[in-house]
């Protein structure tokens, strides 16, 4: 395939795309496909990425789509190390596409090596809120351990989406989230305890 013109290369590329959409019997042979792809890559008309095992190739645009599909398939949250392993793509290619992926889906966040979708964030907020309504309080450090989340990300959604919620009156103080209902319950318990006491009580007995 030496000494071909640019027009011939463009025609070959068009033929390649058309043949791939026709019946199997009319498709190019594997050898011809490899030669054609190699020529297109060499001439700068096609950019492809090889998988880590060298068995498959993928275009840069298709890689973005595959990354998005993996994020959604994993519930809206995945770190790029796992992503690279799932796609069998070198980590450096994933890192180079972070900006393009977030541009393709503007609801995505990338923080400390993880893609996190808006849907995941919404589900997380609901789950944390349910925990608070059931228990009344929970330590910030416990949430970090339970959900294995970056501190910066968790602090952001707590500050902007949960704390001060007009619906549930959730507060944050000294590293602990709590509801006003929990505070009122504890006050009522304390009042009842004091009213029922027959003898003077030490403060440490009330804690």
C-alpha positions in Angstrom: 0.0 0.0 0.0 2.9 2.3 -0.7 2.7 5.6 -2.6 -1.0 6.1 -2.2 -2.6 9.5 -2.5 -4.7 11.3 0.1 -7.8 10.8 -2.0 -7.1 7.1 -2.2 -6.7 7.0 1.6 -10.0 8.8 2.1 -11.7 6.5 -0.3 -10.3 3.5 1.5 -11.5 4.8 4.8 -15.0 5.3 3.4 -15.0 1.8 1.9 -13.9 0.4 5.2 -16.7 2.1 7.1 -19.3 1.1 4.5 -18.2 -2.6 4.4 -18.3 -2.9 8.1 -22.0 -2.1 7.9 -22.8 -4.7 5.2 -23.4 -8.5 5.4 -20.6 -10.5 7.0 -19.7 -12.2 3.7 -18.9 -8.8 2.2 -16.7 -7.5 5.0 -13.0 -7.0 4.7 -10.8 -9.8 5.9 -9.0 -9.4 9.2 -5.7 -9.0 7.5 -7.0 -6.2 5.2 -8.6 -4.5 8.1 -5.3 -4.5 10.0 -3.5 -3.1 7.0 -6.0 -0.5 6.4 -6.2 0.7 10.0 -2.4 0.8 10.1 -2.3 3.0 7.0 -5.0 5.3 8.4 -3.1 5.6 11.7 0.2 6.2 9.9 -1.3 9.0 7.8 -2.9 10.6 10.8 -6.5 10.1 9.6 -7.4 7.8 12.5 -6.4 7.7 16.1 -6.8 4.4 17.9 -5.9 3.0 21.3 -4.8 -0.6 21.8 -6.0 -2.6 24.8 -3.4 -3.7 27.3 -3.5 -7.3 26.0 -3.0 -6.0 22.4 -6.0 -7.9 21.1 -8.3 -5.0 20.4 -8.3 -1.4 19.4 -10.7 1.4 20.2 -11.0 5.0 18.9 -10.6 7.9 21.3 -14.3 8.9 20.9 -15.4 5.4 21.5 -13.3 5.2 24.7 -15.2 8.2 26.1 -18.5 6.3 25.5 -17.1 3.2 27.1 -16.0 5.2 30.1 -19.4 6.7 30.5 -21.1 3.3 30.1 -18.8 1.8 32.9 -19.6 4.7 35.2 -23.4 4.2 34.8 -23.0 0.4 35.0 -21.3 0.8 38.4 -24.0 2.9 39.9 -22.6 6.2 39.0 -19.3 5.9 40.9 -16.0 4.3 39.9 -12.3 5.1 40.4 -10.1 5.3 37.3 -7.8 2.4 38.4 -10.8 0.0 38.3 -12.0 1.6 35.2 -8.8 1.0 33.4 -8.9 -2.7 34.5 -12.5 -3.1 33.3 -11.8 -1.6 29.9 -8.3 -3.2 29.5 -6.9 0.3 28.7 -3.7 1.8 30.1 -4.5 4.2 32.9 -2.7 7.1 31.2 -5.3 7.0 28.4 -8.1 7.2 31.0 -6.5 10.1 32.8 -6.1 12.0 29.5 -9.9 11.6 28.8 -11.1 12.8 32.2 -11.9 16.3 31.0 -13.6 15.0 27.8 -15.8 12.6 29.8 -16.9 15.3 32.2 -17.6 17.6 29.2 -19.7 14.8 27.6 -21.8 14.5 30.8 -21.7 17.8 32.6 -23.4 16.2 35.7 -20.3 14.2 36.4 -17.8 15.1 39.0 -14.2 13.9 39.2 -12.7 14.0 42.6 -9.6 12.3 44.0 -9.4 9.7 41.3 -13.2 8.9 41.1 -16.0 9.7 38.7 -19.2 10.5 40.6 -22.5 11.1 38.9 -25.3 13.4 40.0 -27.6 10.3 40.4 -25.2 8.7 42.8 -25.0 11.9 44.8 -28.8 12.2 45.0 -29.0 8.6 46.2 -26.3 9.2 48.7 -28.1 12.2 50.1 -31.3 10.2 50.5 -29.4 7.4 52.3 -27.6 9.7 54.7 -30.9 11.6 55.4 -32.7 8.2 56.1 -29.9 7.3 58.5 -30.2 10.6 60.4 -34.0 10.4 60.6 -33.7 6.8 62.0 -30.8 7.4 64.4 -31.0 11.1 65.1 -27.3 11.6 64.9 -24.2 10.3 63.2 -20.5 11.3 63.2 -19.0 12.7 60.0 -16.0 10.3 60.4 -18.5 7.4 60.4 -20.0 8.5 57.1 -16.5 8.6 55.6 -15.8 5.1 56.7 -19.2 3.7 55.8 -19.3 5.1 52.3 -15.5 5.2 51.6 -15.8 8.7 50.2 -13.3 11.5 49.8 -13.6 14.0 52.7 -13.8 17.0 50.4 -16.7 15.5 48.3 -18.7 14.4 51.4 -18.2 17.7 53.1 -19.4 19.5 50.0 -22.7 17.7 49.7 -23.3 17.8 53.5 -22.8 21.6 53.5 -24.7 22.3 50.3 -27.4 19.7 50.3 -28.1 18.3 53.8 -27.1 20.7 56.6 -29.8 23.2 57.3 -32.4 21.3 55.3 -35.7 23.1 55.9 -37.5 19.8 55.7 -35.7 17.8 58.4 -33.8 20.5 60.3 -30.5 18.7 60.1 -27.6 20.4 62.0 -23.8 19.9 62.2 -21.7 20.6 65.2 -18.3 19.3 66.5 -18.0 16.7 63.8 -21.5 15.3 64.3 -24.7 15.5 62.2 -28.0 15.5 64.2 -31.6 16.4 63.8 -33.6 18.9 66.0 -36.0 16.1 66.7 -33.2 14.1 68.3 -32.3 17.1 70.4 -35.9 17.5 71.6 -36.1 13.8 72.4 -32.9 14.0 74.5 -34.3 17.0 76.3 -37.5 15.3 77.1 -35.6 12.2 78.4 -33.5 14.4 80.6 -36.5 16.3 81.9 -38.3 13.1 82.7 -35.2 11.7 84.4 -34.8 14.8 86.6 -38.4 14.9 87.5 -38.4 11.3 88.5 -35.3 11.6 90.7 -35.8 11.2 94.4 -32.3 12.2 95.4 -29.8 14.9 94.1 -28.0 13.7 91.0 -24.4 14.2 90.0 -23.9 15.8 86.5 -21.8 12.8 85.4 -24.7 10.5 86.1 -26.8 12.3 83.5 -24.2 11.9 80.7 
